[in-house]
């Protein structure tokens, strides 16, 4: 088990892809981290209610997230190592373009 720190603009999906190699790990991450929370400003900007956790809104920066290094979901085969943090959070201009 290791602990990582959430970077700016990271979603739960980003963490799953970066550390497990698969989106299937989202459920395991949520189960192993009951204190997951979103960036409050992102929740408000999305027009949602503060309080619940939303997996599709960026995580709170600096949040500690436990990753299970020995999970059966961990993809061991590496085609190409990604050297940078993965972020898929969409800026407002892209959100507007996709909502049209």
Biopython code that builds the backbone (N, CA, C, O; Angstrom):
import numpy as np
from Bio.PDB.StructureBuilder import StructureBuilder

atoms = [
    (1, "UNK", "N", (0.855, -1.174, 0.000)),
    (1, "UNK", "CA", (0.000, 0.000, 0.000)),
    (1, "UNK", "C", (0.899, 1.235, 0.000)),
    (1, "UNK", "O", (1.866, 1.315, 0.757)),
    (2, "UNK", "N", (0.564, 2.191, -0.858)),
    (2, "UNK", "CA", (1.288, 3.455, -0.847)),
    (2, "UNK", "C", (0.281, 4.589, -0.879)),
    (2, "UNK", "O", (-0.881, 4.397, -1.238)),
    (3, "UNK", "N", (0.740, 5.773, -0.502)),
    (3, "UNK", "CA", (-0.119, 6.945, -0.481)),
    (3, "UNK", "C", (0.412, 7.961, -1.477)),
    (3, "UNK", "O", (1.606, 8.256, -1.509)),
    (4, "UNK", "N", (-0.488, 8.489, -2.283)),
    (4, "UNK", "CA", (-0.109, 9.515, -3.253)),
    (4, "UNK", "C", (-0.851, 10.803, -2.894)),
    (4, "UNK", "O", (-1.827, 10.784, -2.144)),
    (5, "UNK", "N", (-0.377, 11.903, -3.434)),
    (5, "UNK", "CA", (-1.019, 13.193, -3.200)),
    (5, "UNK", "C", (-1.681, 13.661, -4.497)),
    (5, "UNK", "O", (-1.064, 13.641, -5.562)),
    (6, "UNK", "N", (-2.931, 14.078, -4.395)),
    (6, "UNK", "CA", (-3.680, 14.539, -5.560)),
    (6, "UNK", "C", (-3.073, 15.843, -6.071)),
    (6, "UNK", "O", (-2.812, 16.770, -5.305)),
    (7, "UNK", "N", (-2.860, 15.888, -7.368)),
    (7, "UNK", "CA", (-2.342, 17.082, -8.038)),
    (7, "UNK", "C", (-3.516, 17.908, -8.559)),
    (7, "UNK", "O", (-4.648, 17.429, -8.624)),
    (8, "UNK", "N", (-3.227, 19.151, -8.926)),
    (8, "UNK", "CA", (-4.259, 20.041, -9.443)),
    (8, "UNK", "C", (-4.887, 19.458, -10.714)),
    (8, "UNK", "O", (-4.188, 18.919, -11.572)),
    (9, "UNK", "N", (-6.187, 19.572, -10.817)),
    (9, "UNK", "CA", (-6.967, 19.148, -11.984)),
    (9, "UNK", "C", (-7.157, 17.636, -12.105)),
    (9, "UNK", "O", (-7.617, 17.186, -13.155)),
    (10, "UNK", "N", (-6.832, 16.827, -11.100)),
    (10, "UNK", "CA", (-6.985, 15.381, -11.223)),
    (10, "UNK", "C", (-8.369, 14.912, -10.808)),
    (10, "UNK", "O", (-8.923, 15.346, -9.798)),
    (11, "UNK", "N", (-8.904, 14.020, -11.611)),
    (11, "UNK", "CA", (-10.165, 13.340, -11.331)),
    (11, "UNK", "C", (-9.855, 11.959, -10.755)),
    (11, "UNK", "O", (-8.709, 11.511, -10.785)),
    (12, "UNK", "N", (-10.862, 11.301, -10.242)),
    (12, "UNK", "CA", (-10.707, 9.932, -9.762)),
    (12, "UNK", "C", (-10.245, 9.021, -10.897)),
    (12, "UNK", "O", (-9.421, 8.131, -10.686)),
    (13, "UNK", "N", (-10.770, 9.239, -12.088)),
    (13, "UNK", "CA", (-10.371, 8.466, -13.263)),
    (13, "UNK", "C", (-8.871, 8.618, -13.535)),
    (13, "UNK", "O", (-8.198, 7.642, -13.865)),
    (14, "UNK", "N", (-8.357, 9.821, -13.400)),
    (14, "UNK", "CA", (-6.930, 10.065, -13.636)),
    (14, "UNK", "C", (-6.059, 9.229, -12.703)),
    (14, "UNK", "O", (-5.067, 8.637, -13.128)),
    (15, "UNK", "N", (-6.441, 9.187, -11.432)),
    (15, "UNK", "CA", (-5.687, 8.414, -10.434)),
    (15, "UNK", "C", (-5.724, 6.931, -10.798)),
    (15, "UNK", "O", (-4.702, 6.246, -10.762)),
    (16, "UNK", "N", (-6.921, 6.443, -11.151)),
    (16, "UNK", "CA", (-7.060, 5.033, -11.515)),
    (16, "UNK", "C", (-6.186, 4.683, -12.716)),
    (16, "UNK", "O", (-5.505, 3.658, -12.713)),
    (17, "UNK", "N", (-6.203, 5.522, -13.730)),
    (17, "UNK", "CA", (-5.401, 5.251, -14.926)),
    (17, "UNK", "C", (-3.908, 5.361, -14.658)),
    (17, "UNK", "O", (-3.127, 4.530, -15.122)),
    (18, "UNK", "N", (-3.512, 6.378, -13.916)),
    (18, "UNK", "CA", (-2.088, 6.598, -13.675)),
    (18, "UNK", "C", (-1.463, 5.525, -12.792)),
    (18, "UNK", "O", (-0.342, 5.092, -13.056)),
    (19, "UNK", "N", (-2.160, 5.089, -11.757)),
    (19, "UNK", "CA", (-1.546, 4.177, -10.797)),
    (19, "UNK", "C", (-1.951, 2.710, -10.961)),
    (19, "UNK", "O", (-1.215, 1.815, -10.544)),
    (20, "UNK", "N", (-3.111, 2.460, -11.562)),
    (20, "UNK", "CA", (-3.551, 1.081, -11.756)),
    (20, "UNK", "C", (-3.503, 0.663, -13.225)),
    (20, "UNK", "O", (-3.374, -0.520, -13.542)),
    (21, "UNK", "N", (-3.608, 1.642, -14.108)),
    (21, "UNK", "CA", (-3.605, 1.334, -15.529)),
    (21, "UNK", "C", (-4.964, 0.974, -16.080)),
    (21, "UNK", "O", (-5.068, 0.538, -17.226)),
    (22, "UNK", "N", (-6.014, 1.146, -15.284)),
    (22, "UNK", "CA", (-7.363, 0.797, -15.727)),
    (22, "UNK", "C", (-8.416, 1.596, -14.962)),
    (22, "UNK", "O", (-8.246, 1.902, -13.782)),
    (23, "UNK", "N", (-9.502, 1.927, -15.651)),
    (23, "UNK", "CA", (-10.611, 2.634, -15.017)),
    (23, "UNK", "C", (-11.374, 1.720, -14.055)),
    (23, "UNK", "O", (-12.101, 2.200, -13.186)),
    (24, "UNK", "N", (-11.210, 0.422, -14.208)),
    (24, "UNK", "CA", (-11.888, -0.539, -13.325)),
    (24, "UNK", "C", (-11.500, -0.359, -11.860)),
    (24, "UNK", "O", (-12.222, -0.817, -10.974)),
    (25, "UNK", "N", (-10.382, 0.293, -11.593)),
    (25, "UNK", "CA", (-9.889, 0.466, -10.229)),
    (25, "UNK", "C", (-10.622, 1.567, -9.466)),
    (25, "UNK", "O", (-10.393, 1.734, -8.268)),
    (26, "UNK", "N", (-11.487, 2.311, -10.123)),
    (26, "UNK", "CA", (-12.187, 3.406, -9.459)),
    (26, "UNK", "C", (-12.928, 2.922, -8.213)),
    (26, "UNK", "O", (-12.831, 3.541, -7.153)),
    (27, "UNK", "N", (-13.660, 1.831, -8.336)),
    (27, "UNK", "CA", (-14.402, 1.294, -7.188)),
    (27, "UNK", "C", (-13.496, 0.920, -6.037)),
    (27, "UNK", "O", (-13.829, 1.161, -4.876)),
    (28, "UNK", "N", (-12.355, 0.334, -6.347)),
    (28, "UNK", "CA", (-11.402, -0.056, -5.306)),
    (28, "UNK", "C", (-10.803, 1.178, -4.618)),
    (28, "UNK", "O", (-10.600, 1.176, -3.404)),
    (29, "UNK", "N", (-10.525, 2.215, -5.384)),
    (29, "UNK", "CA", (-9.980, 3.439, -4.803)),
    (29, "UNK", "C", (-11.007, 4.075, -3.863)),
    (29, "UNK", "O", (-10.665, 4.501, -2.760)),
    (30, "UNK", "N", (-12.260, 4.136, -4.305)),
    (30, "UNK", "CA", (-13.322, 4.709, -3.467)),
    (30, "UNK", "C", (-13.482, 3.893, -2.180)),
    (30, "UNK", "O", (-13.598, 4.461, -1.095)),
    (31, "UNK", "N", (-13.487, 2.579, -2.301)),
    (31, "UNK", "CA", (-13.660, 1.718, -1.124)),
    (31, "UNK", "C", (-12.495, 1.869, -0.138)),
    (31, "UNK", "O", (-12.698, 1.814, 1.074)),
    (32, "UNK", "N", (-11.292, 2.058, -0.650)),
    (32, "UNK", "CA", (-10.119, 2.169, 0.212)),
    (32, "UNK", "C", (-9.840, 3.567, 0.727)),
    (32, "UNK", "O", (-8.923, 3.767, 1.524)),
    (33, "UNK", "N", (-10.626, 4.536, 0.277)),
    (33, "UNK", "CA", (-10.419, 5.933, 0.665)),
    (33, "UNK", "C", (-11.753, 6.599, 0.990)),
    (33, "UNK", "O", (-12.262, 7.387, 0.194)),
    (34, "UNK", "N", (-12.326, 6.285, 2.165)),
    (34, "UNK", "CA", (-13.638, 6.833, 2.500)),
    (34, "UNK", "C", (-13.664, 8.358, 2.643)),
    (34, "UNK", "O", (-14.741, 8.953, 2.641)),
    (35, "UNK", "N", (-12.510, 8.992, 2.766)),
    (35, "UNK", "CA", (-12.466, 10.442, 2.926)),
    (35, "UNK", "C", (-12.279, 11.220, 1.636)),
    (35, "UNK", "O", (-11.922, 12.397, 1.675)),
    (36, "UNK", "N", (-12.514, 10.585, 0.487)),
    (36, "UNK", "CA", (-12.358, 11.296, -0.779)),
    (36, "UNK", "C", (-13.293, 12.505, -0.826)),
    (36, "UNK", "O", (-14.452, 12.430, -0.420)),
    (37, "UNK", "N", (-12.761, 13.618, -1.330)),
    (37, "UNK", "CA", (-13.603, 14.812, -1.470)),
    (37, "UNK", "C", (-13.175, 15.610, -2.687)),
    (37, "UNK", "O", (-12.034, 15.539, -3.144)),
    (38, "UNK", "N", (-14.120, 16.360, -3.188)),
    (38, "UNK", "CA", (-13.887, 17.171, -4.372)),
    (38, "UNK", "C", (-13.391, 18.558, -3.987)),
    (38, "UNK", "O", (-13.526, 18.996, -2.844)),
    (39, "UNK", "N", (-12.816, 19.233, -4.971)),
    (39, "UNK", "CA", (-12.437, 20.639, -4.816)),
    (39, "UNK", "C", (-13.744, 21.422, -4.737)),
    (39, "UNK", "O", (-14.509, 21.415, -5.701)),
    (40, "UNK", "N", (-14.033, 22.111, -3.598)),
    (40, "UNK", "CA", (-15.317, 22.800, -3.439)),
    (40, "UNK", "C", (-15.649, 23.779, -4.572)),
    (40, "UNK", "O", (-16.797, 23.852, -5.009)),
    (41, "UNK", "N", (-14.661, 24.520, -5.041)),
    (41, "UNK", "CA", (-14.928, 25.492, -6.110)),
    (41, "UNK", "C", (-15.370, 24.795, -7.402)),
    (41, "UNK", "O", (-16.168, 25.347, -8.160)),
    (42, "UNK", "N", (-14.858, 23.594, -7.655)),
    (42, "UNK", "CA", (-15.244, 22.841, -8.852)),
    (42, "UNK", "C", (-16.672, 22.313, -8.720)),
    (42, "UNK", "O", (-17.403, 22.246, -9.708)),
    (43, "UNK", "N", (-17.068, 21.941, -7.512)),
    (43, "UNK", "CA", (-18.438, 21.466, -7.272)),
    (43, "UNK", "C", (-19.426, 22.608, -7.519)),
    (43, "UNK", "O", (-20.446, 22.429, -8.184)),
    (44, "UNK", "N", (-19.108, 23.778, -6.975)),
    (44, "UNK", "CA", (-19.973, 24.953, -7.146)),
    (44, "UNK", "C", (-20.035, 25.343, -8.624)),
    (44, "UNK", "O", (-21.108, 25.635, -9.153)),
    (45, "UNK", "N", (-18.869, 25.345, -9.284)),
    (45, "UNK", "CA", (-18.829, 25.708, -10.700)),
    (45, "UNK", "C", (-19.644, 24.744, -11.558)),
    (45, "UNK", "O", (-20.175, 25.139, -12.596)),
    (46, "UNK", "N", (-19.747, 23.490, -11.136)),
    (46, "UNK", "CA", (-20.529, 22.494, -11.876)),
    (46, "UNK", "C", (-22.019, 22.590, -11.557)),
    (46, "UNK", "O", (-22.831, 21.874, -12.143)),
    (47, "UNK", "N", (-22.378, 23.481, -10.620)),
    (47, "UNK", "CA", (-23.780, 23.659, -10.266)),
    (47, "UNK", "C", (-24.337, 22.546, -9.405)),
    (47, "UNK", "O", (-25.542, 22.291, -9.404)),
    (48, "UNK", "N", (-23.461, 21.887, -8.675)),
    (48, "UNK", "CA", (-23.905, 20.777, -7.829)),
    (48, "UNK", "C", (-23.865, 21.164, -6.365)),
    (48, "UNK", "O", (-23.285, 22.182, -5.989)),
    (49, "UNK", "N", (-24.488, 20.339, -5.551)),
    (49, "UNK", "CA", (-24.596, 20.568, -4.119)),
    (49, "UNK", "C", (-23.303, 20.169, -3.409)),
    (49, "UNK", "O", (-22.750, 19.101, -3.671)),
    (50, "UNK", "N", (-22.826, 21.025, -2.516)),
    (50, "UNK", "CA", (-21.639, 20.689, -1.724)),
    (50, "UNK", "C", (-22.000, 19.579, -0.742)),
    (50, "UNK", "O", (-23.130, 19.520, -0.257)),
    (51, "UNK", "N", (-21.055, 18.709, -0.453)),
    (51, "UNK", "CA", (-21.283, 17.639, 0.515)),
    (51, "UNK", "C", (-20.991, 16.268, -0.043)),
    (51, "UNK", "O", (-20.030, 15.631, 0.389)),
    (52, "UNK", "N", (-21.796, 15.779, -1.002)),
    (52, "UNK", "CA", (-21.523, 14.440, -1.534)),
    (52, "UNK", "C", (-20.241, 14.417, -2.368)),
    (52, "UNK", "O", (-19.757, 15.457, -2.814)),
    (53, "UNK", "N", (-19.706, 13.220, -2.569)),
    (53, "UNK", "CA", (-18.530, 13.063, -3.422)),
    (53, "UNK", "C", (-18.997, 12.775, -4.837)),
    (53, "UNK", "O", (-19.853, 11.918, -5.055)),
    (54, "UNK", "N", (-18.428, 13.498, -5.805)),
    (54, "UNK", "CA", (-18.758, 13.320, -7.216)),
    (54, "UNK", "C", (-17.519, 12.789, -7.940)),
    (54, "UNK", "O", (-16.509, 13.491, -7.999)),
    (55, "UNK", "N", (-17.561, 11.589, -8.486)),
    (55, "UNK", "CA", (-16.375, 11.026, -9.148)),
    (55, "UNK", "C", (-15.982, 11.742, -10.433)),
    (55, "UNK", "O", (-14.853, 11.598, -10.901)),
    (56, "UNK", "N", (-16.909, 12.517, -11.011)),
    (56, "UNK", "CA", (-16.612, 13.205, -12.269)),
    (56, "UNK", "C", (-16.180, 14.665, -12.087)),
    (56, "UNK", "O", (-16.055, 15.401, -13.065)),
    (57, "UNK", "N", (-15.954, 15.080, -10.847)),
    (57, "UNK", "CA", (-15.469, 16.433, -10.552)),
    (57, "UNK", "C", (-14.097, 16.297, -9.908)),
    (57, "UNK", "O", (-13.844, 15.362, -9.148)),
    (58, "UNK", "N", (-13.212, 17.243, -10.222)),
    (58, "UNK", "CA", (-11.831, 17.115, -9.766)),
    (58, "UNK", "C", (-11.719, 16.984, -8.247)),
    (58, "UNK", "O", (-12.522, 17.525, -7.486)),
    (59, "UNK", "N", (-10.701, 16.249, -7.846)),
    (59, "UNK", "CA", (-10.441, 15.989, -6.433)),
    (59, "UNK", "C", (-9.773, 17.196, -5.779)),
    (59, "UNK", "O", (-9.188, 18.042, -6.456)),
    (60, "UNK", "N", (-9.870, 17.261, -4.457)),
    (60, "UNK", "CA", (-9.246, 18.338, -3.696)),
    (60, "UNK", "C", (-7.729, 18.199, -3.789)),
    (60, "UNK", "O", (-7.186, 17.126, -3.528)),
    (61, "UNK", "N", (-7.053, 19.269, -4.158)),
    (61, "UNK", "CA", (-5.598, 19.274, -4.306)),
    (61, "UNK", "C", (-4.943, 18.981, -2.958)),
    (61, "UNK", "O", (-5.348, 19.520, -1.928)),
    (62, "UNK", "N", (-3.926, 18.119, -2.980)),
    (62, "UNK", "CA", (-3.190, 17.777, -1.766)),
    (62, "UNK", "C", (-3.790, 16.640, -0.962)),
    (62, "UNK", "O", (-3.202, 16.199, 0.026)),
    (63, "UNK", "N", (-4.950, 16.163, -1.372)),
    (63, "UNK", "CA", (-5.617, 15.062, -0.682)),
    (63, "UNK", "C", (-4.748, 13.800, -0.759)),
    (63, "UNK", "O", (-4.210, 13.484, -1.820)),
    (64, "UNK", "N", (-4.612, 13.093, 0.339)),
    (64, "UNK", "CA", (-3.847, 11.841, 0.357)),
    (64, "UNK", "C", (-4.768, 10.692, -0.062)),
    (64, "UNK", "O", (-5.848, 10.514, 0.501)),
    (65, "UNK", "N", (-4.331, 9.924, -1.047)),
    (65, "UNK", "CA", (-5.111, 8.795, -1.558)),
    (65, "UNK", "C", (-4.269, 7.535, -1.458)),
    (65, "UNK", "O", (-3.137, 7.495, -1.941)),
    (66, "UNK", "N", (-4.828, 6.498, -0.825)),
    (66, "UNK", "CA", (-4.121, 5.222, -0.699)),
    (66, "UNK", "C", (-4.303, 4.396, -1.962)),
    (66, "UNK", "O", (-5.409, 4.268, -2.487)),
    (67, "UNK", "N", (-3.194, 3.840, -2.437)),
    (67, "UNK", "CA", (-3.170, 2.992, -3.625)),
    (67, "UNK", "C", (-2.683, 1.617, -3.199)),
    (67, "UNK", "O", (-1.661, 1.505, -2.521)),
    (68, "UNK", "N", (-3.397, 0.574, -3.587)),
    (68, "UNK", "CA", (-3.015, -0.797, -3.255)),
    (68, "UNK", "C", (-2.093, -1.352, -4.339)),
    (68, "UNK", "O", (-2.546, -1.734, -5.417)),
    (69, "UNK", "N", (-0.796, -1.393, -4.039)),
    (69, "UNK", "CA", (0.219, -1.877, -4.989)),
    (69, "UNK", "C", (0.025, -3.339, -5.382)),
    (69, "UNK", "O", (0.509, -3.770, -6.428)),
    (70, "UNK", "N", (-0.674, -4.094, -4.557)),
    (70, "UNK", "CA", (-0.834, -5.526, -4.799)),
    (70, "UNK", "C", (-2.246, -5.892, -5.260)),
    (70, "UNK", "O", (-2.629, -7.061, -5.225)),
    (71, "UNK", "N", (-2.998, -4.917, -5.681)),
    (71, "UNK", "CA", (-4.364, -5.144, -6.139)),
    (71, "UNK", "C", (-4.372, -6.047, -7.370)),
    (71, "UNK", "O", (-3.469, -5.985, -8.204)),
    (72, "UNK", "N", (-5.402, -6.883, -7.471)),
    (72, "UNK", "CA", (-5.544, -7.724, -8.662)),
    (72, "UNK", "C", (-5.892, -6.882, -9.881)),
    (72, "UNK", "O", (-5.761, -7.345, -11.014)),
    (73, "UNK", "N", (-6.335, -5.652, -9.655)),
    (73, "UNK", "CA", (-6.666, -4.745, -10.755)),
    (73, "UNK", "C", (-5.444, -4.018, -11.324)),
    (73, "UNK", "O", (-5.521, -3.412, -12.393)),
    (74, "UNK", "N", (-4.333, -4.081, -10.617)),
    (74, "UNK", "CA", (-3.117, -3.402, -11.052)),
    (74, "UNK", "C", (-2.615, -4.047, -12.335)),
    (74, "UNK", "O", (-2.331, -5.244, -12.363)),
    (75, "UNK", "N", (-2.508, -3.263, -13.386)),
    (75, "UNK", "CA", (-2.004, -3.760, -14.671)),
    (75, "UNK", "C", (-0.481, -3.743, -14.629)),
    (75, "UNK", "O", (0.131, -2.683, -14.497)),
    (76, "UNK", "N", (0.121, -4.912, -14.740)),
    (76, "UNK", "CA", (1.576, -5.039, -14.628)),
    (76, "UNK", "C", (2.289, -4.848, -15.965)),
    (76, "UNK", "O", (3.470, -4.502, -15.993)),
    (77, "UNK", "N", (1.583, -5.070, -17.067)),
    (77, "UNK", "CA", (2.193, -4.929, -18.381)),
    (77, "UNK", "C", (2.216, -3.448, -18.760)),
    (77, "UNK", "O", (1.180, -2.785, -18.766)),
    (78, "UNK", "N", (3.387, -2.947, -19.070)),
    (78, "UNK", "CA", (3.531, -1.544, -19.426)),
    (78, "UNK", "C", (3.956, -1.433, -20.881)),
    (78, "UNK", "O", (4.994, -1.966, -21.271)),
    (79, "UNK", "N", (3.167, -0.751, -21.671)),
    (79, "UNK", "CA", (3.508, -0.535, -23.069)),
    (79, "UNK", "C", (4.437, 0.664, -23.167)),
    (79, "UNK", "O", (5.462, 0.618, -23.847)),
    (80, "UNK", "N", (4.067, 1.734, -22.483)),
    (80, "UNK", "CA", (4.889, 2.934, -22.433)),
    (80, "UNK", "C", (4.635, 3.610, -21.100)),
    (80, "UNK", "O", (3.481, 3.832, -20.734)),
    (81, "UNK", "N", (5.674, 3.938, -20.376)),
    (81, "UNK", "CA", (5.528, 4.595, -19.084)),
    (81, "UNK", "C", (5.170, 6.064, -19.295)),
    (81, "UNK", "O", (5.803, 6.759, -20.090)),
    (82, "UNK", "N", (4.162, 6.522, -18.582)),
    (82, "UNK", "CA", (3.749, 7.917, -18.644)),
    (82, "UNK", "C", (4.502, 8.656, -17.550)),
    (82, "UNK", "O", (4.355, 8.340, -16.370)),
    (83, "UNK", "N", (5.291, 9.620, -17.929)),
    (83, "UNK", "CA", (6.159, 10.335, -16.987)),
    (83, "UNK", "C", (5.486, 11.537, -16.329)),
    (83, "UNK", "O", (6.013, 12.063, -15.349)),
    (84, "UNK", "N", (4.352, 11.983, -16.832)),
    (84, "UNK", "CA", (3.680, 13.145, -16.268)),
    (84, "UNK", "C", (2.387, 12.721, -15.589)),
    (84, "UNK", "O", (1.888, 11.619, -15.813)),
    (85, "UNK", "N", (1.851, 13.605, -14.757)),
    (85, "UNK", "CA", (0.574, 13.330, -14.109)),
    (85, "UNK", "C", (-0.536, 13.355, -15.149)),
    (85, "UNK", "O", (-0.502, 14.147, -16.090)),
    (86, "UNK", "N", (-1.513, 12.485, -14.971)),
    (86, "UNK", "CA", (-2.652, 12.434, -15.881)),
    (86, "UNK", "C", (-3.745, 13.345, -15.329)),
    (86, "UNK", "O", (-4.123, 13.235, -14.163)),
    (87, "UNK", "N", (-4.245, 14.239, -16.169)),
    (87, "UNK", "CA", (-5.376, 15.084, -15.788)),
    (87, "UNK", "C", (-6.337, 15.159, -16.964)),
    (87, "UNK", "O", (-5.938, 15.468, -18.087)),
    (88, "UNK", "N", (-7.601, 14.877, -16.699)),
    (88, "UNK", "CA", (-8.605, 14.949, -17.756)),
    (88, "UNK", "C", (-9.659, 15.993, -17.455)),
    (88, "UNK", "O", (-10.641, 16.114, -18.187)),
    (89, "UNK", "N", (-9.469, 16.744, -16.393)),
    (89, "UNK", "CA", (-10.442, 17.761, -16.016)),
    (89, "UNK", "C", (-10.551, 18.784, -17.135)),
    (89, "UNK", "O", (-9.543, 19.309, -17.606)),
    (90, "UNK", "N", (-11.777, 19.063, -17.557)),
    (90, "UNK", "CA", (-11.996, 19.953, -18.694)),
    (90, "UNK", "C", (-12.154, 21.399, -18.243)),
    (90, "UNK", "O", (-12.939, 21.694, -17.341)),
    (91, "UNK", "N", (-11.417, 22.283, -18.863)),
    (91, "UNK", "CA", (-11.565, 23.705, -18.602)),
    (91, "UNK", "C", (-12.907, 24.178, -19.159)),
    (91, "UNK", "O", (-13.508, 23.499, -19.992)),
    (92, "UNK", "N", (-13.366, 25.314, -18.712)),
    (92, "UNK", "CA", (-14.683, 25.841, -19.094)),
    (92, "UNK", "C", (-14.847, 25.962, -20.601)),
    (92, "UNK", "O", (-15.912, 25.644, -21.131)),
    (93, "UNK", "N", (-13.806, 26.417, -21.305)),
    (93, "UNK", "CA", (-13.956, 26.601, -22.755)),
    (93, "UNK", "C", (-14.225, 25.268, -23.457)),
    (93, "UNK", "O", (-14.969, 25.221, -24.436)),
    (94, "UNK", "N", (-13.627, 24.193, -22.961)),
    (94, "UNK", "CA", (-13.852, 22.878, -23.576)),
    (94, "UNK", "C", (-15.214, 22.344, -23.188)),
    (94, "UNK", "O", (-15.878, 21.701, -24.001)),
    (95, "UNK", "N", (-15.643, 22.596, -21.958)),
    (95, "UNK", "CA", (-16.970, 22.153, -21.516)),
    (95, "UNK", "C", (-18.043, 22.794, -22.378)),
    (95, "UNK", "O", (-19.005, 22.131, -22.765)),
    (96, "UNK", "N", (-17.887, 24.085, -22.684)),
    (96, "UNK", "CA", (-18.859, 24.783, -23.521)),
    (96, "UNK", "C", (-18.908, 24.168, -24.918)),
    (96, "UNK", "O", (-19.987, 24.000, -25.486)),
    (97, "UNK", "N", (-17.740, 23.833, -25.473)),
    (97, "UNK", "CA", (-17.674, 23.268, -26.810)),
    (97, "UNK", "C", (-18.365, 21.907, -26.863)),
    (97, "UNK", "O", (-19.076, 21.611, -27.823)),
    (98, "UNK", "N", (-18.162, 21.076, -25.837)),
    (98, "UNK", "CA", (-18.746, 19.742, -25.832)),
    (98, "UNK", "C", (-20.231, 19.740, -25.515)),
    (98, "UNK", "O", (-20.927, 18.782, -25.850)),
    (99, "UNK", "N", (-20.734, 20.794, -24.875)),
    (99, "UNK", "CA", (-22.156, 20.823, -24.526)),
    (99, "UNK", "C", (-23.024, 21.320, -25.671)),
    (99, "UNK", "O", (-24.250, 21.293, -25.567)),
    (100, "UNK", "N", (-22.426, 21.765, -26.740)),
    (100, "UNK", "CA", (-23.190, 22.262, -27.903)),
    (100, "UNK", "C", (-23.732, 21.138, -28.733)),
    (100, "UNK", "O", (-24.394, 21.379, -29.742)),
]
sb = StructureBuilder()
sb.init_structure("model")
sb.init_model(0)
sb.init_chain("A")
sb.init_seg("    ")
for serial, (resi, resn, name, xyz) in enumerate(atoms, 1):
    if name == "N":
        sb.init_residue(resn, " ", resi, " ")
    sb.init_atom(name, np.array(xyz, "f"), 0.0, 1.0, " ", f" {name:<3s}", serial, name[0])
structure = sb.get_structure()
